[in-house]
């Protein structure tokens, strides 16, 4: 019997095999498959290029995707919910800047029935006025609550600051936009963008060949295909600062960041590692200085996020109002030091070990693997990116970290502060 009082030895992760996703074409619709569930479950994602960026009012995309899972011309919302409950199936909408997704998870044996219900939802949405009014009222109240949250406000205004008010990525919806929304707008958005030309299919779990044939034989769309809209080019702008006052706010939300390189850039993965060492995990520079030494916050994070055309860096935290100015000053001091001196080998190895563990977690089960692959496919990239990242992570040196930091992290930041400066 093992002695549980003895800590097991720590082993360094040497190699991580990269799983491969199979690719098919079902009636000219790209379909990606990852087999390997330990349970008789199938997860299906339908991803339509029908996100927030393709409409002047970003709410149109959100409401259209949500309303698809309400009533149809054949069944009421209550009847659909009962049908899904009877076969133990869950269907959820998620919305992004470019893609609107509908995810379904069900028992393998019930997949054909669940698929038929999903096809009805996609092809025969009713956009019922009563369902719409209830949804609009609920979403409006939720948004009003979010407007009192300093973190939510900082996220909204930060996007607008770095992308610009006129660009789809920086476009914000306001409270009055809920009142201007109509089911006619939703239907027009649906007719224009929910078709086979804008669709990608992702399947993971206990996927059988017979179900692929079933999908191919039964998949159909009532909408005709159209040319997908394009996203206008981003214009770079000079760094800006924005303070949004929030009376009686106990904390201030701080976001500091800027546009940077896209994921397909040769320096991207080195930059991602550098950002992690700066502020991406509990042992990072920002966490050690801003939380541990100075006690300004419970947590601070630094990330690099990717879009097709570009990427952006963001440092985010919430601090007590009285510490706002000192916290901002301290953040820039940490950045300056990180870009001025080479990190120690010990600091690099700690960060490397953390990232190797996180990378291994990415491939924990076929559902996680598919999520990781899907995030790459959103950017027109493939699984080879994981090999590139892993090679960079294994070989990057402290000298290279310093070079990347000086190249991309030194200056040019915009900042948003929401709260009460006192």
CORPEWO-V265490 format. One record per residue. N is the residue number from 0. PSI is psi in degrees with one decimal (NA if undefined). Layout:
# CORPEWO-V265490
n=N psi=PSI
n=N psi=PSI
This chain:
# CORPEWO-V265490
n=0 psi=134.7
n=1 psi=144.1
n=2 psi=104.5
n=3 psi=-8.7
n=4 psi=-12.3
n=5 psi=124.6
n=6 psi=128.0
n=7 psi=152.4
n=8 psi=144.7
n=9 psi=126.7
n=10 psi=135.3
n=11 psi=135.8
n=12 psi=119.7
n=13 psi=-49.7
n=14 psi=144.5
n=15 psi=113.1
n=16 psi=135.9
n=17 psi=115.1
n=18 psi=155.4
n=19 psi=135.7
n=20 psi=132.7
n=21 psi=142.7
n=22 psi=134.8
n=23 psi=170.4
n=24 psi=116.5
n=25 psi=103.9
n=26 psi=44.6
n=27 psi=15.7
n=28 psi=122.9
n=29 psi=131.2
n=30 psi=125.8
n=31 psi=137.0
n=32 psi=135.5
n=33 psi=107.5
n=34 psi=160.2
n=35 psi=20.6
n=36 psi=140.7
n=37 psi=-12.6
n=38 psi=156.2
n=39 psi=67.5
n=40 psi=148.3
n=41 psi=133.1
n=42 psi=127.8
n=43 psi=133.9
n=44 psi=124.5
n=45 psi=120.5
n=46 psi=113.3
n=47 psi=137.3
n=48 psi=75.2
n=49 psi=37.6
n=50 psi=-170.5
n=51 psi=-27.0
n=52 psi=-12.1
n=53 psi=18.8
n=54 psi=144.0
n=55 psi=-33.8
n=56 psi=107.8
n=57 psi=-21.3
n=58 psi=-26.3
n=59 psi=-45.8
n=60 psi=-46.7
n=61 psi=-48.2
n=62 psi=-37.5
n=63 psi=-48.7
n=64 psi=-36.4
n=65 psi=-41.3
n=66 psi=-21.1
n=67 psi=-27.1
n=68 psi=13.0
n=69 psi=-133.2
n=70 psi=156.9
n=71 psi=179.7
n=72 psi=-7.5
n=73 psi=-34.0
n=74 psi=150.3
n=75 psi=168.9
n=76 psi=-37.9
n=77 psi=-43.8
n=78 psi=-40.4
n=79 psi=-42.4
n=80 psi=-40.3
n=81 psi=-39.5
n=82 psi=-41.9
n=83 psi=-40.2
n=84 psi=-38.1
n=85 psi=-32.8
n=86 psi=13.6
n=87 psi=42.9
n=88 psi=140.7
n=89 psi=130.3
n=90 psi=128.6
n=91 psi=140.8
n=92 psi=144.8
n=93 psi=148.3
n=94 psi=139.7
n=95 psi=-173.4
n=96 psi=-42.2
n=97 psi=-41.8
n=98 psi=142.7
n=99 psi=125.5
n=100 psi=145.9
n=101 psi=118.4
n=102 psi=137.3
n=103 psi=134.1
n=104 psi=132.3
n=105 psi=165.9
n=106 psi=141.9
n=107 psi=-43.6
n=108 psi=-21.1
n=109 psi=9.0
n=110 psi=-46.0
n=111 psi=-42.4
n=112 psi=-43.0
n=113 psi=-39.6
n=114 psi=-41.4
n=115 psi=-41.1
n=116 psi=-42.4
n=117 psi=-40.5
n=118 psi=-35.2
n=119 psi=-42.2
n=120 psi=-39.6
n=121 psi=-37.4
n=122 psi=-20.2
n=123 psi=42.4
n=124 psi=141.9
n=125 psi=-27.8
n=126 psi=52.4
n=127 psi=135.0
n=128 psi=-40.0
n=129 psi=-46.1
n=130 psi=-41.5
n=131 psi=-45.3
n=132 psi=-37.5
n=133 psi=-45.6
n=134 psi=-43.8
n=135 psi=-42.0
n=136 psi=-43.3
n=137 psi=-45.4
n=138 psi=-35.9
n=139 psi=-43.7
n=140 psi=-40.4
n=141 psi=-41.5
n=142 psi=-38.7
n=143 psi=-38.8
n=144 psi=-41.7
n=145 psi=-28.9
n=146 psi=-12.3
n=147 psi=-2.7
n=148 psi=117.4
n=149 psi=-34.1
n=150 psi=-43.4
n=151 psi=-44.1
n=152 psi=-40.5
n=153 psi=-36.9
n=154 psi=-42.7
n=155 psi=-51.2
n=156 psi=-26.8
n=157 psi=-43.8
n=158 psi=-43.1
n=159 psi=-35.8
n=160 psi=-43.0
n=161 psi=-26.0
n=162 psi=-23.1
n=163 psi=145.6
n=164 psi=-29.3
n=165 psi=-16.9
n=166 psi=144.0
n=167 psi=-32.6
n=168 psi=-24.1
n=169 psi=4.5
n=170 psi=131.0
n=171 psi=147.0
n=172 psi=149.3
n=173 psi=176.0
n=174 psi=-38.7
n=175 psi=-20.1
n=176 psi=-26.0
n=177 psi=-38.5
n=178 psi=-25.6
n=179 psi=-10.9
n=180 psi=139.1
n=181 psi=158.7
n=182 psi=-25.7
n=183 psi=-41.4
n=184 psi=-40.4
n=185 psi=-44.1
n=186 psi=-39.3
n=187 psi=-42.2
n=188 psi=-42.9
n=189 psi=-49.1
n=190 psi=-33.9
n=191 psi=-36.0
n=192 psi=-11.3
n=193 psi=86.0
n=194 psi=173.8
n=195 psi=-23.6
n=196 psi=-24.9
n=197 psi=5.3
n=198 psi=141.6
n=199 psi=143.9
n=200 psi=135.0
n=201 psi=124.9
n=202 psi=133.3
n=203 psi=153.4
n=204 psi=-142.8
n=205 psi=67.6
n=206 psi=119.9
n=207 psi=150.6
n=208 psi=-34.6
n=209 psi=-28.8
n=210 psi=-30.4
n=211 psi=-41.8
n=212 psi=-37.0
n=213 psi=-43.2
n=214 psi=-46.8
n=215 psi=-35.2
n=216 psi=-22.6
n=217 psi=-11.6
n=218 psi=133.1
n=219 psi=158.9
n=220 psi=133.7
n=221 psi=-23.0
n=222 psi=143.6
n=223 psi=154.5
n=224 psi=148.3
n=225 psi=166.1
n=226 psi=127.1
n=227 psi=139.1
n=228 psi=156.2
n=229 psi=160.4
n=230 psi=129.3
n=231 psi=154.4
n=232 psi=142.5
n=233 psi=136.9
n=234 psi=127.4
n=235 psi=145.0
n=236 psi=163.2
n=237 psi=156.1
n=238 psi=141.6
n=239 psi=157.8
n=240 psi=137.9
n=241 psi=126.9
n=242 psi=124.3
n=243 psi=108.0
n=244 psi=139.8
n=245 psi=102.0
n=246 psi=141.8
n=247 psi=13.4
n=248 psi=128.2
n=249 psi=-33.8
n=250 psi=156.4
n=251 psi=136.2
n=252 psi=130.1
n=253 psi=131.3
n=254 psi=125.3
n=255 psi=130.7
n=256 psi=-172.1
n=257 psi=164.4
n=258 psi=147.1
n=259 psi=-146.7
n=260 psi=152.4
n=261 psi=171.1
n=262 psi=-26.5
n=263 psi=-1.2
n=264 psi=140.4
n=265 psi=-26.7
n=266 psi=-2.9
n=267 psi=-47.3
n=268 psi=-32.0
n=269 psi=-39.9
n=270 psi=-41.0
n=271 psi=-40.4
n=272 psi=-42.1
n=273 psi=-42.1
n=274 psi=-38.6
n=275 psi=-43.6
n=276 psi=-34.0
n=277 psi=-44.3
n=278 psi=21.0
n=279 psi=0.4
n=280 psi=177.0
n=281 psi=-27.1
n=282 psi=12.3
n=283 psi=167.7
n=284 psi=-49.0
n=285 psi=-40.7
n=286 psi=-41.8
n=287 psi=-39.8
n=288 psi=-50.3
n=289 psi=-34.9
n=290 psi=-57.9
n=291 psi=-46.7
n=292 psi=-42.4
n=293 psi=-21.2
n=294 psi=30.6
n=295 psi=-22.5
n=296 psi=162.1
n=297 psi=-26.3
n=298 psi=149.5
n=299 psi=142.1
n=300 psi=150.9
n=301 psi=132.2
n=302 psi=157.6
n=303 psi=123.9
n=304 psi=150.3
n=305 psi=139.2
n=306 psi=170.9
n=307 psi=-43.5
n=308 psi=-23.6
n=309 psi=-173.7
n=310 psi=169.0
n=311 psi=147.4
n=312 psi=139.2
n=313 psi=133.1
n=314 psi=126.2
n=315 psi=139.9
n=316 psi=167.0
n=317 psi=132.6
n=318 psi=160.1
n=319 psi=141.3
n=320 psi=-40.0
n=321 psi=-17.0
n=322 psi=5.4
n=323 psi=-55.4
n=324 psi=-41.7
n=325 psi=-37.3
n=326 psi=-44.5
n=327 psi=-45.0
n=328 psi=-41.8
n=329 psi=-37.3
n=330 psi=-46.4
n=331 psi=-32.4
n=332 psi=-40.9
n=333 psi=-43.6
n=334 psi=-45.3
n=335 psi=-44.3
n=336 psi=-40.7
n=337 psi=-33.3
n=338 psi=-3.2
n=339 psi=-31.6
n=340 psi=144.0
n=341 psi=136.5
n=342 psi=158.8
n=343 psi=159.3
n=344 psi=-35.4
n=345 psi=-43.8
n=346 psi=-40.5
n=347 psi=-42.8
n=348 psi=-35.5
n=349 psi=-47.3
n=350 psi=-40.1
n=351 psi=-43.3
n=352 psi=-43.7
n=353 psi=-47.3
n=354 psi=-34.0
n=355 psi=-41.1
n=356 psi=-42.4
n=357 psi=-38.1
n=358 psi=-41.5
n=359 psi=-37.4
n=360 psi=-29.4
n=361 psi=-32.5
n=362 psi=26.0
n=363 psi=85.7
n=364 psi=152.9
n=365 psi=-28.8
n=366 psi=-43.5
n=367 psi=-39.2
n=368 psi=-43.5
n=369 psi=-37.7
n=370 psi=-41.7
n=371 psi=-43.1
n=372 psi=-41.5
n=373 psi=-38.4
n=374 psi=-30.5
n=375 psi=-41.8
n=376 psi=-30.8
n=377 psi=-27.7
n=378 psi=13.0
n=379 psi=35.4
n=380 psi=166.3
n=381 psi=-175.4
n=382 psi=-17.3
n=383 psi=-21.0
n=384 psi=-32.0
n=385 psi=-37.8
n=386 psi=-43.5
n=387 psi=-43.3
n=388 psi=-46.1
n=389 psi=-41.6
n=390 psi=-41.9
n=391 psi=-43.0
n=392 psi=-38.6
n=393 psi=-33.5
n=394 psi=-12.8
n=395 psi=141.4
n=396 psi=168.7
n=397 psi=-34.7
n=398 psi=-41.6
n=399 psi=-37.5
n=400 psi=-44.5
n=401 psi=-42.0
n=402 psi=-44.9
n=403 psi=-40.7
n=404 psi=-43.4
n=405 psi=-29.2
n=406 psi=-38.6
n=407 psi=-16.7
n=408 psi=-3.5
n=409 psi=-47.5
n=410 psi=-170.1
n=411 psi=22.9
n=412 psi=143.0
n=413 psi=156.8
n=414 psi=144.5
n=415 psi=131.4
n=416 psi=125.4
n=417 psi=122.2
n=418 psi=-146.4
n=419 psi=110.4
n=420 psi=-29.5
n=421 psi=NA
